[in-house]
């Protein structure tokens, strides 16, 4: 598995795998991509970054800000994440002193 952090207020767009842009018709399934119940909260920047898990076949993920009338534009149209991280790198990031780690439980 691979991981990445995504700032709250951003969403996932296109996904690339080994053969190029992920094609649901060819692969007959969506990529395994899950938002985890774990985020990093940086009180200085007032920013939450949620942890996502993706399968190894995913190479790149396009992310973009969610359009909202309530939020001012960030000036960024989209970003492609090309360096997804390992579980060990996630643990290193969670262990940094400048962040707080929060978990959320989903209500059933």
QUIWOJO-V456858 format. One record per pair of residues at least 6 apart in sequence whose C-alpha atoms are under 8 Angstrom apart, sorted by the first residue. I is the first residue (numbers start at 0). GAP is how many residues later the second one is. D is the distance in whole Angstrom. If there is no record, write none. Layout:
# QUIWOJO-V456858
i = [I/I]
gap = [GAP/GAP]
d = [D/D]
This chain:
# QUIWOJO-V456858
i = [0/0/0/0/0/0/1/1/1/1/1/1/1/1/2/2/2/2/2/2/2/2/2/3/3/3/3/3/4/4/4/4/5/5/5/5/6/6/6/6/7/7/7/7/8/8/9/9/9/9/10/10/10/10/11/11/11/11/12/12/12/12/13/13/13/13/13/14/14/14/14/14/14/14/15/15/15/15/15/16/16/16/16/17/17/17/21/23/30/30/30/31/31/31/32/32/32/32/33/33/33/34/34/34/34/35/35/35/35/36/36/36/36/36/36/37/37/37/37/37/37/38/38/38/38/38/38/38/39/39/39/39/39/39/39/39/39/40/40/40/40/40/40/40/41/41/41/41/42/42/58/58/59/59/59/59/59/60/60/60/61/61/61/61/62/62/62/62/63/63/63/63/64/64/64/64/93/93]
gap = [52/53/54/55/85/86/51/52/53/54/82/83/84/85/48/49/50/51/81/82/83/84/87/47/48/49/80/81/44/45/46/47/43/44/45/46/40/41/42/43/39/40/41/42/56/57/53/54/55/56/52/53/54/55/49/50/51/52/48/49/50/51/7/8/47/48/49/6/7/43/44/45/46/47/6/42/43/44/45/40/41/42/43/39/40/41/9/6/23/24/27/21/22/23/19/20/21/22/18/19/20/15/16/17/18/14/15/16/17/13/14/66/67/68/69/12/13/63/64/65/66/9/10/11/12/62/63/64/8/9/10/11/54/59/60/61/62/6/7/8/58/59/60/61/6/56/57/58/56/57/23/25/20/21/22/23/24/19/20/21/16/17/18/19/15/16/17/18/12/13/14/15/9/11/12/13/6/7]
d = [7/6/5/5/7/8/6/5/6/6/6/6/5/7/7/6/5/6/6/5/6/7/7/6/5/7/6/6/6/5/5/6/5/5/7/7/7/6/4/6/7/6/6/7/6/6/7/5/4/5/6/6/6/6/7/6/5/6/7/5/5/7/7/8/6/5/8/6/6/7/8/6/5/6/5/6/6/5/6/6/4/5/7/6/7/7/8/6/8/7/7/8/6/6/7/6/4/7/6/5/7/7/6/4/6/7/5/6/7/8/7/6/5/7/8/6/6/7/6/4/6/6/5/4/6/6/5/6/6/5/7/8/7/6/6/5/6/6/5/7/6/5/6/7/7/7/5/6/7/8/7/8/7/5/5/7/8/6/5/7/7/6/4/6/6/5/6/7/8/6/4/6/8/8/7/7/8/6]
